């Protein structure tokens, strides 16, 4: 199940950008963060795919969502200009951002290549 993050939970589970200038991932497994809004059509297309992936990769990858309308400071901190935008956070490496509604096979490739996770 995907989990909705607030700024407070984001700082604890992903990256405390208020304390750290350099990227320091707080998670215990790789994650995907979906920056979305309720009014966004492409975001609605991606949502069920992310739910599927959260089940298929349960225990291997955390999948989070950030509502850009509610968490405007968080969106600004990551320079989110278009949605959906996804932040892929591997363990021990820099995160990578992708924009647009990616199809499931593309997301699976990113999980394998960027997050280094096999199904």
C-alpha positions as CSV (number, residue, x, y, z in Angstrom):
1,X,0.0,0.0,0.0
2,X,1.4,3.4,-0.9
3,X,1.7,5.9,2.0
4,X,0.9,9.5,2.0
5,X,3.7,11.7,3.4
6,X,3.4,15.0,5.1
7,X,6.4,17.3,5.5
8,X,6.9,15.9,9.0
9,X,7.0,12.2,7.9
10,X,9.0,13.1,4.8
11,X,11.8,14.6,7.0
12,X,11.9,11.3,9.1
13,X,11.5,8.7,6.4
14,X,13.2,10.2,3.4
15,X,15.4,13.3,3.8
16,X,15.7,15.9,6.5
17,X,16.5,18.9,4.2
18,X,16.1,21.3,7.2
19,X,19.2,19.7,8.9
20,X,21.2,18.5,6.0
21,X,22.5,20.4,3.0
22,X,23.8,17.3,1.3
23,X,21.5,14.4,0.4
24,X,21.2,11.9,3.3
25,X,18.6,9.2,2.8
26,X,16.8,8.3,6.0
27,X,15.0,5.2,4.8
28,X,15.9,1.6,5.5
29,X,15.0,0.4,1.9
30,X,14.9,2.2,-1.5
31,X,11.8,4.3,-2.2
32,X,9.8,6.0,-4.9
33,X,8.0,9.3,-4.1
34,X,5.1,10.3,-6.3
35,X,4.5,14.1,-6.2
36,X,0.9,14.4,-7.4
37,X,-2.3,16.5,-7.1
38,X,-5.9,15.3,-7.0
39,X,-6.9,17.4,-10.0
40,X,-4.1,15.9,-12.2
41,X,-5.3,13.4,-14.9
42,X,-2.0,11.8,-15.5
43,X,-1.5,11.4,-11.8
44,X,-4.7,9.4,-11.6
45,X,-3.4,7.1,-14.3
46,X,-0.2,6.4,-12.4
47,X,-1.9,5.9,-8.9
48,X,-3.2,2.3,-9.6
49,X,0.2,1.3,-11.1
50,X,2.0,2.5,-8.0
51,X,-0.4,0.5,-5.8
52,X,0.3,-2.6,-7.9
53,X,4.1,-2.1,-7.6
54,X,3.8,-1.5,-3.8
55,X,2.2,-4.9,-3.5
56,X,4.6,-6.6,-6.0
57,X,7.7,-5.1,-4.3
58,X,6.4,-5.2,-0.7
59,X,9.3,-5.4,1.8
60,X,11.8,-4.4,-0.9
61,X,10.7,-0.8,-2.0
62,X,8.7,1.8,-0.1
63,X,6.3,3.8,-2.3
64,X,5.2,7.2,-1.0
65,X,2.9,9.9,-2.3
66,X,3.2,13.7,-1.7
67,X,0.1,15.9,-2.4
68,X,1.7,19.0,-4.0
69,X,-1.4,21.1,-3.1
70,X,-1.1,20.3,0.6
71,X,2.7,20.1,0.9
72,X,3.8,23.2,-1.1
73,X,7.0,23.7,0.9
74,X,8.1,20.2,0.3
75,X,7.3,20.5,-3.5
76,X,9.3,23.7,-3.6
77,X,12.2,22.2,-1.8
78,X,12.5,19.7,-4.6
79,X,11.8,22.1,-7.4
80,X,8.6,20.3,-8.5
81,X,7.3,22.2,-11.5
82,X,5.2,19.6,-13.3
83,X,3.2,16.7,-12.0
84,X,3.4,13.8,-11.8
85,X,7.0,13.9,-10.8
86,X,8.7,10.9,-9.2
87,X,11.8,10.8,-7.0
88,X,13.6,7.5,-7.0
89,X,15.8,7.1,-3.9
90,X,18.3,4.2,-4.0
91,X,20.3,3.2,-0.9
92,X,23.6,5.0,-0.7
93,X,23.3,6.9,-3.9
94,X,21.9,10.2,-5.1
95,X,18.2,10.3,-5.9
96,X,16.9,10.6,-9.5
97,X,13.9,12.6,-10.6
98,X,11.6,11.6,-13.5
99,X,8.7,13.6,-14.8
100,X,5.4,12.5,-16.4
101,X,3.2,9.5,-16.1
102,X,5.5,6.5,-16.7
103,X,4.0,3.2,-17.8
104,X,4.4,0.2,-15.5
105,X,7.2,-1.4,-17.5
106,X,9.3,1.8,-17.4
107,X,8.8,2.0,-13.6
108,X,9.9,-1.6,-13.3
109,X,13.1,-0.8,-15.3
110,X,13.8,2.1,-13.0
111,X,13.3,-0.1,-9.9
112,X,15.8,-2.6,-11.4
113,X,18.4,-0.1,-12.8
114,X,18.2,2.8,-10.3
115,X,17.0,1.2,-7.1
116,X,18.9,-2.1,-7.8
117,X,15.9,-4.2,-6.8
118,X,14.9,-7.4,-8.6
119,X,11.3,-8.7,-8.3
